[in-house]
Amino acid sequence: MSLVHEAREPKLSLHVLGVACGLTAGAWLGAAEAPTKLVMTGISPFVISLGMVAGVFVARWTLPVAIKGTSYVWMDLKDKPHLAAWAVLAGMLWAVANTLTVFAIRNVGLSVAFPLWNTNSLVGLFWGWLLFNELRDAGRAARAKVLGGAAAIVAGAMLLAWATSHQPPNPEHSAALGVAAALMAGLLWGTMYIPYRKAYISGMNPLSFVTVFTFGELATCVVLAMAFHGGWQAMFGELARVRPAMFWLFLGGFCWVLGDLFQQYAAKYIGIGRGIPLSNTNQLWGLAWGALVFGEFAGLGAAARALIIAGSLVMIAGAVAISLAAAPEAERRSWRKAMRRECERYGLREADVEAALAGGDPLSETAPRRRWWEFAVVALAVGVFVWLGRHAGRQPLAVDLFWLVVLSALSAAALAAGGWMLWRRTRFS
């Protein structure tokens, strides 16, 4: 009976799963940038970045504990200790890039900054080809879909930037520096995907990777904030001053973790060359948040609106092209060569890594039961958000509540669908 049942309900392909994860990541990475609009109220970019990273730190510990448990995470890290340093490095790159994005948003606005830092998809695609054999032996059709799709996403993003570049400039801050900050963030984020892919072709679970990842990002943000504000006393004084806004920054960090987790699963199952451009559909979500919720496009003419529609359609076409570019068997053999290289270099068990990359979970059978205090960790994280919520205050930003509810509901629907697919196929392995 079970064999007949499995025949009637074949497993979801890893390519389809990876595409779904990439698109879900786009929704939540786009939503996560909304709280950075608080930089327009005069809050320091370093404090905003630190506040978001504090929320990220809480979420990166809580979600792995809730989904897999600390014993599982510890076993995974103990089995691949060399990847801890790579995770910390990735976290440091993320923290610097995230701080740069806040400067970019302050100087040129969310809708302009987004497409500039989303050039990270081209950087990630290059590293995936150079270091991890992605697109090697893929054939002309698959290669054209991935390269053309990635280029279309970037081109569409640039169209959106051009359409919105006619907004009144911020007289207090340099637009050129904002553009430079956004492009540098894209370079750093594109390079950050090297540790991602290195971890996953070694069979590490994304939930384990992000647990260590957060130490690098939190430490870097603390150092940056202290250096900018003149020491820890001044930094904590500034944090106390903006406490009514901290809930929103924590919430932004939590949303980022949700998006980043799906981005990591996309990188694991379809590679960074395909997964990262798909997650960069966050540009469309950022466009929606900026235009509909914060009214960034008020006063734009018909030509600019036409460019926005054209840019959005080009990005969607790019995402569709990548979605259809499943890796052929010849390319997967090239991926396996990169995997075997990592196994030989670090003494990993090739059969376990192969199983993990196929959606299995070799560690789940030997992981101990959950401990009582793991539930206390989750309760503590919820308590932090409740405490911050009690002290939250209305911020001096014009917000359209109707579109805020609509976009939040759509993001929640994407999370539910993507999470269900990931659980059904891999049990979050």
C-alpha positions as CSV (number, residue, x, y, z in Angstrom):
1,M,0.0,0.0,0.0
2,S,2.8,2.5,0.9
3,L,4.5,1.9,-2.5
4,V,1.2,2.6,-4.3
5,H,0.7,5.7,-2.2
6,E,4.2,7.0,-3.0
7,A,3.6,6.3,-6.7
8,R,0.4,8.4,-6.7
9,E,2.1,11.2,-4.7
10,P,5.6,11.6,-6.2
11,K,8.1,13.7,-4.3
12,L,8.3,17.3,-5.1
13,S,11.4,17.9,-7.2
14,L,14.3,19.8,-5.5
15,H,14.3,22.3,-8.4
16,V,10.7,23.2,-7.8
17,L,11.4,23.4,-4.1
18,G,14.4,25.6,-4.6
19,V,12.4,28.0,-6.8
20,A,9.6,28.2,-4.3
21,C,12.2,29.0,-1.5
22,G,13.8,31.7,-3.6
23,L,10.5,33.4,-4.4
24,T,9.4,33.2,-0.7
25,A,12.8,34.6,0.3
26,G,12.1,37.6,-2.0
27,A,8.8,38.4,-0.3
28,W,10.3,38.4,3.2
29,L,13.6,40.1,2.3
30,G,11.6,42.8,0.7
31,A,9.4,43.3,3.8
32,A,12.4,43.3,6.1
33,E,13.7,46.5,4.5
34,A,10.6,48.5,5.4
35,P,11.7,49.4,8.9
36,T,14.9,50.9,7.6
37,K,12.7,53.8,6.4
38,L,13.1,55.0,10.0
39,V,16.5,56.4,8.9
40,M,14.4,59.2,7.4
41,T,13.3,60.2,11.0
42,G,16.9,61.1,12.0
43,I,17.9,57.8,13.6
44,S,21.5,56.9,13.0
45,P,22.1,54.2,10.3
46,F,24.4,52.4,12.7
47,V,21.7,52.2,15.4
48,I,19.1,51.0,12.8
49,S,21.5,48.3,11.6
50,L,22.3,47.3,15.2
51,G,18.6,47.2,16.1
52,M,17.8,45.0,13.2
53,V,20.8,42.7,13.9
54,A,19.6,42.4,17.5
55,G,16.3,41.1,16.2
56,V,18.2,38.9,13.7
57,F,20.3,37.5,16.6
58,V,17.1,36.6,18.6
59,A,15.5,35.0,15.5
60,R,18.5,33.1,14.4
61,W,18.7,31.4,17.8
62,T,15.0,30.9,18.3
63,L,13.9,29.4,14.9
64,P,16.6,26.6,14.8
65,V,15.7,25.7,18.4
66,A,12.0,25.6,17.6
67,I,12.4,23.6,14.4
68,K,15.2,21.2,15.1
69,G,16.5,21.7,18.6
70,T,19.9,22.6,20.0
71,S,21.1,19.0,20.2
72,Y,20.6,18.7,16.4
73,V,22.3,22.0,15.7
74,W,25.3,21.1,18.0
75,M,25.7,17.7,16.3
76,D,25.7,19.3,12.8
77,L,28.3,21.9,13.9
78,K,30.5,19.2,15.6
79,D,30.4,17.1,12.4
80,K,31.6,20.1,10.3
81,P,33.6,22.4,12.7
82,H,35.6,24.1,9.8
83,L,32.4,25.7,8.6
84,A,32.0,27.7,11.8
85,A,34.7,30.2,10.7
86,W,33.0,30.6,7.3
87,A,29.7,31.2,9.0
88,V,31.2,34.0,11.1
89,L,32.8,35.5,8.1
90,A,29.5,35.5,6.2
91,G,27.9,37.2,9.2
92,M,30.5,40.0,9.2
93,L,30.0,40.6,5.5
94,W,26.3,40.7,6.0
95,A,26.5,43.2,8.8
96,V,28.7,45.7,6.9
97,A,26.5,45.3,3.8
98,N,23.3,45.9,5.8
99,T,24.8,49.0,7.4
100,L,25.6,50.3,3.9
101,T,22.1,49.7,2.7
102,V,20.7,52.0,5.5
103,F,23.0,54.8,4.3
104,A,21.9,54.1,0.7
105,I,18.2,54.3,1.8
106,R,18.8,57.6,3.7
107,N,20.5,59.2,0.7
108,V,18.6,57.9,-2.3
109,G,15.4,56.2,-1.0
110,L,14.4,52.6,-0.7
111,S,13.0,52.2,-4.2
112,V,16.3,53.5,-5.8
113,A,18.7,51.7,-3.4
114,F,17.1,48.3,-3.8
115,P,17.9,47.7,-7.5
116,L,21.5,48.9,-7.0
117,W,22.4,46.4,-4.3
118,N,20.6,43.6,-6.1
119,T,23.5,43.5,-8.4
120,N,24.6,40.9,-5.8
121,S,22.9,38.3,-8.0
122,L,25.5,38.8,-10.7
123,V,28.3,38.6,-8.2
124,G,26.9,35.5,-6.7
125,L,26.4,33.9,-10.1
126,F,30.1,34.5,-11.0
127,W,31.3,33.0,-7.7
128,G,29.0,30.0,-8.2
129,W,30.4,29.3,-11.6
130,L,34.0,29.9,-10.6
131,L,34.2,28.0,-7.3
132,F,31.3,25.5,-7.3
133,N,31.0,24.4,-10.9
134,E,27.5,25.9,-11.3
135,L,26.4,26.2,-14.9
136,R,29.4,23.9,-15.9
137,D,28.2,21.4,-18.5
138,A,24.7,22.9,-18.2
139,G,24.1,23.1,-21.9
140,R,23.1,26.2,-24.0
141,A,19.4,26.2,-23.1
142,A,19.8,26.1,-19.3
143,R,22.8,28.5,-19.4
144,A,20.8,31.0,-21.5
145,K,17.9,30.8,-19.1
146,V,19.9,31.4,-16.0
147,L,22.2,34.1,-17.5
148,G,19.4,35.8,-19.4
149,G,17.1,35.6,-16.4
150,A,19.7,37.1,-14.0
151,A,20.5,39.8,-16.5
152,A,16.8,40.5,-16.9
153,I,16.3,40.9,-13.2
154,V,19.2,43.3,-12.9
155,A,18.0,45.2,-16.1
156,G,14.5,45.4,-14.7
157,A,15.8,46.7,-11.4
158,M,17.8,49.4,-13.3
159,L,14.6,50.4,-15.1
160,L,12.9,50.8,-11.8
161,A,15.8,52.9,-10.5
162,W,15.7,55.1,-13.6
163,A,11.9,55.5,-13.2
164,T,12.2,56.6,-9.6
165,S,15.4,58.7,-10.0
166,H,13.3,61.8,-10.7
167,Q,12.2,62.1,-7.1
168,P,13.3,65.3,-5.4
169,P,16.9,64.8,-4.1
170,N,17.6,64.9,-0.4
171,P,19.5,68.2,0.0
172,E,21.2,67.1,3.3
173,H,22.9,63.9,1.9
174,S,24.9,63.1,-1.2
175,A,23.1,60.9,-3.8
176,A,26.4,59.8,-5.2
177,L,27.5,58.4,-1.8
178,G,24.1,56.7,-1.5
179,V,24.6,55.0,-4.9
180,A,28.1,53.9,-4.0
181,A,26.9,52.5,-0.6
182,A,24.2,50.5,-2.4
183,L,26.7,49.1,-5.0
184,M,29.2,48.2,-2.3
185,A,26.5,46.4,-0.4
186,G,25.7,44.4,-3.5
187,L,29.3,43.4,-3.9
188,L,29.6,42.3,-0.2
189,W,26.3,40.4,-0.3
190,G,27.3,38.7,-3.5
191,T,30.6,37.6,-2.0
192,M,28.8,36.4,1.2
193,Y,27.2,33.6,-0.8
194,I,30.6,31.9,-1.1
195,P,30.3,30.6,2.6
196,Y,26.7,29.8,2.0
197,R,27.4,27.4,-0.9
198,K,30.5,26.0,0.7
199,A,28.4,25.0,3.7
200,Y,25.7,23.4,1.8
201,I,27.8,21.3,-0.6
202,S,29.3,20.0,2.6
203,G,25.8,18.8,3.8
204,M,25.3,21.4,6.6
205,N,21.7,22.2,7.5
206,P,20.9,26.0,6.9
207,L,19.5,26.2,10.4
208,S,22.8,25.2,11.9
209,F,24.7,27.6,9.6
210,V,22.7,30.7,10.6
211,T,23.1,29.9,14.3
212,V,26.8,30.6,14.0
213,F,26.4,33.2,11.3
214,T,24.7,35.5,13.7
215,F,27.7,35.9,16.0
216,G,29.7,37.5,13.1
217,E,26.9,39.9,12.2
218,L,26.1,41.0,15.8
219,A,29.8,41.5,16.8
220,T,30.5,43.5,13.6
221,C,27.4,45.8,14.1
222,V,28.3,46.4,17.8
223,V,31.8,47.4,16.7
224,L,30.5,49.7,14.0
225,A,28.0,51.4,16.3
226,M,30.5,51.9,19.1
227,A,33.1,53.4,16.7
228,F,30.5,55.7,15.1
229,H,29.0,56.9,18.4
230,G,32.3,57.2,20.4
231,G,32.1,54.2,22.8
232,W,29.7,51.8,24.4
233,Q,28.2,54.4,26.8
234,A,27.2,56.7,23.9
235,M,25.9,53.8,21.9
236,F,23.7,52.6,24.7
237,G,22.5,56.1,25.3
238,E,21.4,56.4,21.7
239,L,19.7,53.0,21.9
240,A,17.8,54.2,24.9
241,R,16.8,57.4,23.1
242,V,15.2,55.4,20.2
243,R,13.6,52.7,22.3
244,P,10.1,53.5,20.9
245,A,11.4,52.5,17.5
246,M,13.3,49.3,18.6
247,F,10.2,47.1,18.2
248,W,10.0,47.9,14.5
249,L,13.7,47.3,14.0
250,F,13.5,44.0,15.8
251,L,10.6,43.0,13.7
252,G,12.5,44.0,10.5
253,G,15.4,41.7,11.7
254,F,13.0,38.9,12.3
255,C,11.5,39.2,8.8
256,W,15.0,39.3,7.4
257,V,15.8,35.9,9.1
258,L,12.7,34.3,7.6
259,G,13.7,35.5,4.2
260,D,17.3,34.6,4.6
261,L,16.4,31.1,5.7
262,F,14.4,30.5,2.5
263,Q,17.3,32.0,0.6
264,Q,19.7,29.6,2.2
265,Y,17.5,26.6,1.3
266,A,17.3,27.9,-2.3
267,A,21.1,28.2,-2.4
268,K,21.4,24.6,-1.0
269,Y,19.0,23.0,-3.5
270,I,19.4,24.9,-6.8
271,G,22.7,26.8,-6.2
272,I,23.5,30.4,-5.7
273,G,23.5,31.1,-9.5
274,R,19.8,30.3,-9.6
275,G,18.6,30.9,-6.0
276,I,20.0,34.4,-5.4
277,P,18.5,36.0,-8.6
278,L,15.1,34.5,-7.6
279,S,15.4,35.9,-4.0
280,N,16.2,39.2,-5.6
281,T,12.6,39.5,-6.7
282,N,12.6,41.2,-3.3
283,Q,13.0,44.3,-5.5
284,L,9.4,43.9,-6.6
285,W,8.3,43.7,-2.9
286,G,10.5,46.6,-2.0
287,L,8.9,48.6,-4.8
288,A,5.4,47.7,-3.5
289,W,6.3,48.7,0.1
290,G,8.0,51.9,-1.0
291,A,5.2,53.0,-3.4
292,L,2.1,51.7,-1.7
293,V,2.9,51.9,2.0
294,F,5.3,54.8,2.1
295,G,4.1,56.8,-0.9
296,E,7.6,57.2,-2.4
297,F,6.3,57.6,-5.9
298,A,3.8,60.4,-5.3
299,G,4.0,62.9,-8.1
300,L,5.6,60.6,-10.7
301,G,4.5,61.2,-14.2
302,A,3.0,58.8,-16.8
303,A,6.4,58.1,-18.3
304,A,7.9,57.1,-15.0
305,R,5.0,54.9,-14.2
306,A,5.3,53.2,-17.5
307,L,9.0,52.5,-16.8
308,I,8.0,51.0,-13.4
309,I,5.6,48.7,-15.1
310,A,8.1,47.7,-17.8
311,G,10.9,47.1,-15.2
312,S,8.6,45.0,-13.1
313,L,7.6,42.9,-16.1
314,V,11.2,42.4,-17.2
315,M,12.1,41.2,-13.6
316,I,9.2,38.8,-13.6
317,A,10.2,37.5,-17.0
318,G,13.8,36.9,-15.6
319,A,12.4,35.1,-12.6
320,V,10.3,32.8,-14.9
321,A,13.3,32.0,-17.1
322,I,15.4,31.0,-14.1
323,S,12.5,29.0,-12.7
324,L,12.4,26.9,-15.9
325,A,16.2,26.4,-15.9
326,A,16.4,23.1,-14.0
327,A,20.0,21.8,-13.8
328,P,20.5,18.9,-16.2
329,E,22.3,15.8,-15.1
330,A,25.6,16.8,-16.7
331,E,25.6,20.0,-14.6
332,R,24.7,18.0,-11.4
333,R,27.7,15.8,-12.0
334,S,29.8,19.0,-12.0
335,W,28.2,20.0,-8.7
336,R,29.1,16.5,-7.3
337,K,32.7,17.1,-8.2
338,A,32.7,20.2,-6.1
339,M,31.0,18.3,-3.3
340,R,33.6,15.5,-3.4
341,R,36.4,18.1,-3.3
342,E,35.0,19.4,0.0
343,C,34.6,15.9,1.4
344,E,38.2,15.0,0.6
345,R,39.5,18.3,1.9
346,Y,37.7,18.1,5.3
347,G,37.2,14.4,5.8
348,L,33.5,14.4,5.4
349,R,31.4,11.3,4.8
350,E,30.4,11.5,1.1
351,A,27.3,9.3,1.5
352,D,25.9,11.6,4.2
353,V,26.6,14.7,2.3
354,E,25.0,13.2,-0.8
355,A,21.9,12.3,1.2
356,A,21.7,15.8,2.7
357,L,21.9,17.4,-0.8
358,A,19.1,15.1,-2.0
359,G,16.8,16.4,0.7
360,G,17.5,13.8,3.3
361,D,18.6,14.3,6.9
362,P,21.1,11.8,8.2
363,L,21.5,13.5,11.6
364,S,17.8,13.3,12.5
365,E,17.9,9.6,13.3
366,T,20.6,10.1,15.9
367,A,19.8,13.5,17.4
368,P,18.7,13.4,21.1
369,R,15.2,14.4,22.1
370,R,14.4,18.0,22.8
371,R,15.3,19.5,26.2
372,W,12.9,21.4,28.4
373,W,14.9,24.5,28.3
374,E,14.6,24.8,24.6
375,F,11.0,25.8,25.1
376,A,12.2,28.4,27.6
377,V,14.4,29.9,24.9
378,V,11.4,30.3,22.6
379,A,9.4,31.8,25.4
380,L,12.2,34.2,26.2
381,A,12.4,35.4,22.6
382,V,8.6,35.9,22.5
383,G,9.0,37.8,25.8
384,V,11.6,40.2,24.2
385,F,9.2,41.1,21.5
386,V,6.3,41.6,23.9
387,W,8.5,43.9,26.1
388,L,9.6,45.9,23.1
389,G,6.0,46.1,21.8
390,R,4.9,47.6,25.1
391,H,7.4,50.4,24.7
392,A,6.8,50.9,21.0
393,G,5.7,54.3,19.8
394,R,4.2,55.6,16.6
395,Q,6.9,56.9,14.3
396,P,6.8,60.1,12.3
397,L,6.3,58.3,9.0
398,A,3.3,58.5,6.7
399,V,2.0,54.9,6.3
400,D,-1.0,53.6,4.3
401,L,-2.5,51.1,6.7
402,F,-4.6,49.4,4.0
403,W,-1.6,48.5,1.8
404,L,0.4,47.6,5.0
405,V,-2.2,45.0,5.8
406,V,-2.5,43.7,2.2
407,L,1.3,43.3,1.7
408,S,1.7,41.7,5.2
409,A,-1.1,39.2,4.4
410,L,0.5,38.3,1.0
411,S,3.9,37.8,2.7
412,A,2.3,35.5,5.3
413,A,0.6,33.5,2.5
414,A,4.0,33.1,0.8
415,L,5.6,32.0,4.1
416,A,2.9,29.4,4.7
417,A,3.1,27.9,1.2
418,G,6.9,27.9,1.1
419,G,7.2,26.5,4.6
420,W,4.7,23.7,3.9
421,M,6.6,22.7,0.7
422,L,9.9,22.7,2.5
423,W,8.6,20.6,5.4
424,R,6.8,18.1,3.2
425,R,9.8,17.5,1.0
426,T,12.8,17.7,3.4
427,R,11.5,18.2,7.0
428,F,13.7,21.3,7.0
429,S,16.9,19.3,6.3
